[in-house]
């Protein structure tokens, strides 16, 4: 399966989940922006970057690259995101139909990859586990922004 197709599947799964939560979803035309979707959460618009994961055979973890990837005919260029690029990143594990919801500052604080650990064999939980199915963070930010604009 191509990475473009995996990305499309992750976006569609994210859209469906947001709709089930009762949020509006907007999709920008093209793929030149630093975000993939916009959620309308109780009248507040929040930019969302969607990432699909892959299974890392060596570590036994699911992995997400937290950098922007641009390609041309000759090479792949990766660069870091900034805090102004989006509000949340949603990482999707297709095999488990599972989401990790990261505020942008947390997402960009990782090196170049985020490991999503879905095994109980570890002694301590990784930092990423705090963001497993953390959709409430989007709702909280929407409510906080609505309060400040009222």
Secondary structure by P-SEA (a helix, b strand, c coil): ccaaaaaaaaaaaaaaaaaaabbbbbbccccccccccccccccbbbbbbbbbbbbcccccbbbbbcbbbbbcccbbbbbbbccccccbbbbbcccccbbbbbccccccccccccccccccccccccccccccccaaaaaaaaaaaaaaac
